Amino acid sequence: MRVNCVGAIILDGSGRMLLVRRGRPPGEGLWSVPGGRVEPGESDPEAVAREVLEETGLTVVPGPLAGTVDRPGPGGAVYEIRDYLAEVSGGTLAAGDDAADARWFAPEELPRLPLTPGLLDALVEWAVIAPG
């Protein structure tokens, strides 16, 4: 079974990236870009905006697709995750929904964080951040 998911790659004016610490499985305790499942009848941009608002308190304008990855899920499911670039348009940063924390990180900080598997490699491959 394939599960459609989206993520938001959000950079601020200083080049820092917004990450959330997952509060629940999968990836509980690991840092990742905000995102989650696409609900029935929802477009990818709608899902990106909803997930970011739920997890961070920020409103965003979704932009172009940065890249797509497949990740294994429970019970043999495969999460097909489409990550989009997005820009903050309002709100106040505060962790919510299934995010235990939400913070901005400089690109050089990312390799030292407990990130979800494959995130750093994908960000480098998609030229979102420079190789470390």
Summary of the structure (lengths in Angstrom):
residues: 132
radius of gyration: 13.5
end to end distance: 34.9
largest distance: 40.6
contacts: 405
relative contact order: 0.27
helix: 22%
strand: 44%
